[in-house]
Amino acid sequence: MTSALLSLAAVLTASALAAPAAGAAPRNDRPAPASGVPAGWERVGADDLAHLDGAVGSGARADETTNLALKSVRNGKFAATEINYAAPNTGVLRARSPYPTGAWEGFAFEWDEATQTFALKSLANNRYVAVEKNFTGNAQNALRARSTTAGGWERFELYQNEELNLYALRSTLNNLFVAMENSYTGPLQYTLRARSAEVTGSWEQFDPYSIDG
């Protein structure tokens, strides 16, 4: 993985400069909005991520994968897959890395055209990220890279706030947004959990960066 990073927000902001003038027909190629989405947040699909690879207009398919690192706005750190954690927390995602130094911080965003959702596969262990709905206590709804296939537990919607140039993830399993637990202590500090009904602030906001897998 190279050290060269490109902020998804910066890329899409630059592409917006070439957007149609006011009064042009609105875009209709994005997934339909879901209920309960806060004002200012718009659901995005695979074609939006294609800008990262310079693939727009080059025949790229909508189901191609984009490799990203996720930087938490709350603490300014990148999410990593804790593959060395003991069970049951093996593979839990935590925003604890100052830089994306390797596969630990890399995730393949795989688009599924049928469900109009993304699955996230960790580059650290080649496992899909699941929402642990059946966990209890502070670990309930934690994100863990532990699945060999992508089903209902592993599906996410991606939202963009164009004004903020930031992104949010919502689990389709429980319809809750992913938050970073900055106030936790111990080994689960900075854990990513699908537990917020709305995007209330920096807890649920992320800045994705393009990386080479």
C-alpha positions as CSV (number, residue, x, y, z in Angstrom):
1,M,0.0,0.0,0.0
2,T,1.5,3.4,-0.9
3,S,1.7,6.3,1.4
4,A,0.1,8.6,-1.2
5,L,-3.5,9.4,0.0
6,L,-6.2,11.4,-1.7
7,S,-9.2,12.6,0.3
8,L,-12.5,11.5,-1.2
9,A,-14.0,14.8,-0.1
10,A,-11.4,16.8,-1.9
11,V,-11.8,14.8,-5.1
12,L,-15.6,15.1,-5.2
13,T,-15.4,18.8,-4.4
14,A,-13.1,19.3,-7.3
15,S,-15.4,17.4,-9.6
16,A,-18.3,19.5,-8.5
17,L,-16.7,22.5,-10.1
18,A,-17.7,21.0,-13.4
19,A,-21.3,20.3,-12.4
20,P,-24.2,21.5,-14.5
21,A,-25.3,25.1,-14.1
22,A,-28.3,25.9,-11.9
23,G,-31.5,24.9,-13.5
24,A,-30.1,21.7,-15.1
25,A,-31.8,18.4,-14.5
26,P,-31.0,16.9,-11.1
27,R,-29.0,13.7,-10.8
28,N,-31.1,10.6,-10.8
29,D,-28.3,8.0,-10.8
30,R,-27.9,7.9,-7.0
31,P,-29.7,5.4,-4.8
32,A,-33.1,6.4,-3.6
33,P,-33.0,8.3,-0.2
34,A,-34.0,6.2,2.8
35,S,-36.3,7.3,5.6
36,G,-34.8,8.9,8.7
37,V,-31.8,10.5,7.0
38,P,-30.9,13.8,8.5
39,A,-31.2,17.0,6.4
40,G,-28.1,17.7,4.3
41,W,-27.0,14.1,3.9
42,E,-27.4,12.4,0.6
43,R,-27.0,8.7,-0.2
44,V,-24.2,7.9,-2.7
45,G,-23.3,4.9,-4.8
46,A,-20.4,3.3,-6.6
47,D,-20.2,5.8,-9.3
48,D,-19.4,8.5,-6.7
49,L,-16.4,6.5,-5.5
50,A,-15.3,5.9,-9.1
51,H,-13.9,9.5,-9.1
52,L,-11.2,8.3,-6.8
53,D,-9.7,6.0,-9.4
54,G,-10.0,8.4,-12.3
55,A,-12.4,5.8,-13.7
56,V,-15.3,8.1,-14.6
57,G,-15.7,8.0,-18.4
58,S,-13.2,5.2,-18.8
59,G,-15.7,2.3,-19.0
60,A,-15.6,1.5,-15.3
61,R,-18.4,-0.7,-14.1
62,A,-20.6,0.4,-11.2
63,D,-19.8,-2.8,-9.3
64,E,-16.0,-2.2,-9.2
65,T,-14.3,-2.1,-5.8
66,T,-12.7,1.1,-4.3
67,N,-10.0,0.8,-1.6
68,L,-10.4,3.4,1.1
69,A,-9.1,4.3,4.5
70,L,-11.6,5.9,7.0
71,K,-10.5,8.8,9.1
72,S,-12.7,9.7,12.0
73,V,-13.5,13.4,12.3
74,R,-14.0,13.0,16.0
75,N,-10.3,12.2,16.9
76,G,-8.6,12.6,13.5
77,K,-7.4,9.0,13.4
78,F,-7.9,6.2,10.9
79,A,-9.9,3.1,11.5
80,A,-7.8,-0.1,11.9
81,T,-8.8,-3.8,12.0
82,E,-7.6,-5.3,15.3
83,I,-6.7,-8.8,14.0
84,N,-4.6,-9.6,17.0
85,Y,-7.4,-9.0,19.5
86,A,-8.6,-12.1,21.4
87,A,-12.1,-13.5,20.8
88,P,-14.8,-12.3,20.8
89,N,-13.3,-9.0,19.8
90,T,-11.0,-10.3,17.0
91,G,-11.2,-8.0,14.0
92,V,-13.0,-5.1,15.8
93,L,-12.6,-1.8,14.0
94,R,-11.0,1.1,16.0
95,A,-10.1,4.6,15.0
96,R,-6.6,4.6,16.5
97,S,-4.0,5.0,13.7
98,P,-2.5,8.4,13.1
99,Y,-1.7,7.3,9.5
100,P,-2.8,4.5,7.2
101,T,0.5,2.6,7.3
102,G,-0.6,-0.7,5.8
103,A,-3.4,-3.1,5.3
104,W,-4.7,-2.6,8.9
105,E,-6.3,0.6,7.9
106,G,-7.5,-0.4,4.4
107,F,-11.0,-1.4,3.4
108,A,-12.3,-2.5,0.0
109,F,-15.7,-0.9,-0.6
110,E,-17.6,-3.4,-2.7
111,W,-20.8,-2.2,-4.4
112,D,-23.8,-4.5,-4.8
113,E,-26.1,-3.3,-7.6
114,A,-29.0,-5.5,-6.4
115,T,-29.2,-4.0,-2.9
116,Q,-27.7,-0.7,-3.7
117,T,-25.4,-1.1,-0.7
118,F,-21.7,-1.4,0.1
119,A,-19.9,-4.2,1.8
120,L,-16.6,-3.4,3.5
121,K,-13.8,-6.0,3.3
122,S,-10.8,-5.5,5.5
123,L,-7.5,-5.6,3.7
124,A,-5.8,-6.9,6.9
125,N,-7.6,-10.2,7.0
126,N,-9.8,-10.3,3.9
127,R,-12.9,-10.6,6.0
128,Y,-16.1,-8.6,5.6
129,V,-17.1,-6.1,8.3
130,A,-20.2,-7.1,10.2
131,V,-22.4,-5.4,12.8
132,E,-22.5,-7.4,15.9
133,K,-26.1,-6.9,16.8
134,N,-26.2,-9.8,19.3
135,F,-23.2,-8.5,21.3
136,T,-24.1,-7.0,24.7
137,G,-22.9,-4.1,26.7
138,N,-20.4,-1.7,25.3
139,A,-19.7,-4.0,22.4
140,Q,-23.2,-4.2,21.1
141,N,-23.4,-3.3,17.3
142,A,-19.6,-3.1,17.1
143,L,-18.1,-3.4,13.7
144,R,-15.9,-6.5,13.2
145,A,-14.1,-7.8,10.2
146,R,-15.0,-11.5,10.7
147,S,-17.3,-12.7,7.8
148,T,-16.2,-14.7,4.8
149,T,-19.3,-13.6,2.8
150,A,-21.4,-10.4,2.7
151,G,-25.0,-10.8,3.8
152,G,-27.5,-8.6,5.8
153,W,-25.1,-8.2,8.7
154,E,-22.4,-6.8,6.4
155,R,-24.4,-4.2,4.3
156,F,-24.0,-0.5,4.6
157,E,-25.3,2.7,3.0
158,L,-22.9,5.5,2.4
159,Y,-24.0,9.2,2.8
160,Q,-22.3,12.4,1.9
161,N,-22.8,15.9,3.3
162,E,-21.7,18.1,0.4
163,E,-21.5,21.3,2.5
164,L,-19.3,19.6,5.1
165,N,-17.4,17.4,2.6
166,L,-17.8,14.5,5.0
167,Y,-19.4,11.0,4.9
168,A,-21.4,8.7,7.2
169,L,-22.1,5.0,7.2
170,R,-25.4,3.4,8.1
171,S,-25.9,-0.2,8.7
172,T,-28.8,-1.8,6.9
173,L,-29.1,-4.4,9.7
174,N,-30.3,-2.0,12.3
175,N,-30.7,1.2,10.3
176,L,-28.3,3.0,12.6
177,F,-25.3,5.2,11.8
178,V,-21.8,4.2,12.6
179,A,-20.2,6.2,15.5
180,M,-16.7,6.3,16.9
181,E,-16.7,5.7,20.7
182,N,-14.2,8.3,21.7
183,S,-15.2,8.3,25.3
184,Y,-14.7,4.5,25.9
185,T,-11.7,3.4,27.9
186,G,-9.6,0.3,27.7
187,P,-9.2,-1.9,24.6
188,L,-12.5,-0.9,23.0
189,Q,-11.7,2.8,23.1
190,Y,-12.3,4.4,19.6
191,T,-14.4,1.3,18.6
192,L,-16.8,1.8,15.6
193,R,-20.4,0.9,16.5
194,A,-23.6,1.2,14.5
195,R,-25.6,2.8,17.2
196,S,-26.7,6.4,16.3
197,A,-30.2,7.2,15.0
198,E,-28.9,10.4,13.4
199,V,-25.7,12.0,12.4
200,T,-25.4,14.3,15.4
201,G,-21.9,15.5,14.8
202,S,-18.2,14.4,14.5
203,W,-19.0,11.1,16.3
204,E,-20.6,9.8,13.1
205,Q,-18.6,11.7,10.5
206,F,-15.7,10.2,8.5
207,D,-13.3,11.4,5.8
208,P,-12.5,8.6,3.4
209,Y,-9.1,8.5,1.7
210,S,-8.2,6.7,-1.5
211,I,-5.4,4.1,-1.1
212,D,-3.7,1.4,-3.1
213,G,-4.6,-2.1,-2.0
